[in-house]
Each structure stands twice: as structure tokens, then as C-alpha cells.
Amino acid sequence: MIKPEISWDVFEKLDIRSGTIISASDFPQARNPSYQLEIDFGDLGIKKSSAQITELYSKENLIGKQIIAIVNFPKKQIANFLSECLILGVYGENKEVTILTTTFPVKNGLPIG
């Protein structure tokens, strides 16, 4: 089912950027299996994110991976962790998440549009 149509103005309010994961750790306090990530967004700095991506990714495989994330959502408290951005991904048939990434390396913090 397709979601309701939005205006271009609504889309333009999303700040979607490239970043590189610099650390990944287990997040046992999360309700669903998750990692705590630190992501380098270049001039925007380092932001933290909680990500339910444990099914397809090990912590070791995530380090250095370039990702696409929304960086202007309000911070969200998840258990004892403050998530500052939302990594974008594709939900598979079994709800596993495949992270969106770039085809070629790009500078951290560049806008997506």
C-alpha cells in the first residue's frame, strides 16, 4: 500500500545526509535487537543512532560503512540512549533491514536530494 502523497515542500524539510559509521556496539537495553552507532557526518559532527540492523550486519562489518540518514528528526530516547538521527534502509520480506548506502564513496555530510 502506498502512503499518502506529500508536497515537495514537505520533502524539502527532510535533511538527508551521507555519513560513515565509526563505532558500533551492542544495545542490550533496547526492546528489539539493536546496535548503538556513532556516525561521522563531516561538518555536522558525530551523531548517535540506535539501529535495528543486527540480522544482516555484524558490528565489525558496520565500521567504515557509508550510510544515508535523516539528521533533523528530534532526538529520541531509547532506553538509556539518545538517538540523534535515523539511518535509512529497506525492509525485507522477513523485516530484516538492508542499509541504504552510496554507490561510490562521498564526503561525509553531503545532502541527499
C-alpha positions as CSV (number, residue, x, y, z in Angstrom):
1,M,0.0,0.0,0.0
2,I,1.4,3.4,-1.0
3,K,1.4,6.2,1.6
4,P,-0.5,9.4,1.1
5,E,1.0,11.9,-1.4
6,I,3.1,14.7,0.2
7,S,4.1,18.1,-1.2
8,W,7.6,19.0,-2.4
9,D,7.8,21.5,0.5
10,V,7.3,18.6,3.0
11,F,10.1,16.6,1.3
12,E,12.4,19.6,1.3
13,K,12.1,19.8,5.1
14,L,13.9,16.4,5.5
15,D,17.7,16.8,5.9
16,I,19.1,13.6,4.5
17,R,22.9,13.2,4.6
18,S,25.7,10.9,3.9
19,G,27.8,9.6,6.9
20,T,30.2,7.0,7.9
21,I,29.8,4.6,10.8
22,I,32.8,5.0,13.2
23,S,31.6,2.8,16.1
24,A,29.1,0.1,16.7
25,S,28.2,-1.6,20.0
26,D,25.5,-4.0,21.3
27,F,22.4,-2.4,22.8
28,P,21.0,-5.0,25.2
29,Q,18.6,-2.4,26.9
30,A,16.7,-2.0,23.6
31,R,13.3,-3.7,23.3
32,N,14.3,-5.2,19.9
33,P,17.8,-6.4,18.9
34,S,19.8,-3.2,18.0
35,Y,23.2,-1.6,17.8
36,Q,24.3,1.7,19.2
37,L,26.1,3.5,16.4
38,E,28.3,6.6,16.1
39,I,28.2,8.2,12.7
40,D,30.6,10.9,11.3
41,F,28.6,13.5,9.3
42,G,31.6,15.6,8.5
43,D,31.0,19.3,9.2
44,L,27.8,18.3,11.1
45,G,29.8,16.4,13.6
46,I,29.3,12.9,15.1
47,K,25.8,11.8,15.8
48,K,24.5,8.7,17.6
49,S,21.8,6.3,16.3
50,S,20.0,3.2,17.6
51,A,19.5,0.8,14.6
52,Q,17.7,-2.5,14.4
53,I,20.1,-3.9,11.8
54,T,21.5,-6.9,13.7
55,E,20.1,-9.6,11.4
56,L,22.2,-8.7,8.4
57,Y,25.1,-6.8,9.9
58,S,27.8,-7.6,12.5
59,K,29.3,-4.7,14.5
60,E,32.6,-5.3,12.7
61,N,31.1,-5.1,9.2
62,L,29.5,-1.8,10.0
63,I,32.7,0.1,10.9
64,G,33.6,2.3,7.9
65,K,30.3,1.7,6.1
66,Q,28.9,4.8,4.5
67,I,25.2,5.3,5.1
68,I,22.3,7.6,4.4
69,A,20.4,9.1,7.3
70,I,17.9,11.8,8.3
71,V,19.7,14.2,10.6
72,N,16.9,16.6,11.5
73,F,14.4,14.5,13.4
74,P,14.0,15.3,17.1
75,K,16.3,13.3,19.4
76,K,14.6,10.1,20.6
77,Q,15.2,8.5,24.0
78,I,15.5,4.7,23.5
79,A,16.1,3.0,26.9
80,N,19.2,4.7,28.3
81,F,20.4,6.0,24.9
82,L,19.6,9.2,23.0
83,S,19.3,8.6,19.2
84,E,20.1,11.7,17.2
85,C,19.5,10.5,13.6
86,L,17.7,7.8,11.6
87,I,19.6,5.5,9.3
88,L,17.6,4.7,6.2
89,G,17.1,1.2,5.0
90,V,14.9,-1.2,3.1
91,Y,12.7,-3.7,4.9
92,G,12.9,-7.2,3.5
93,E,10.2,-9.8,3.5
94,N,11.1,-11.0,7.0
95,K,11.5,-7.4,8.3
96,E,15.3,-7.6,8.0
97,V,16.8,-4.2,7.2
98,T,19.3,-3.5,4.3
99,I,21.0,-0.2,4.9
100,L,20.9,2.4,2.1
101,T,24.4,3.4,1.0
102,T,26.2,5.2,-1.8
103,T,27.5,3.5,-5.0
104,F,30.8,5.4,-4.7
105,P,32.4,6.9,-1.6
106,V,31.3,10.5,-1.0
107,K,32.3,13.2,1.6
108,N,30.5,12.8,4.9
109,G,27.7,15.2,5.5
110,L,26.7,15.8,1.9
111,P,23.0,16.4,1.4
112,I,20.8,13.9,-0.5
113,G,18.1,15.2,-2.8
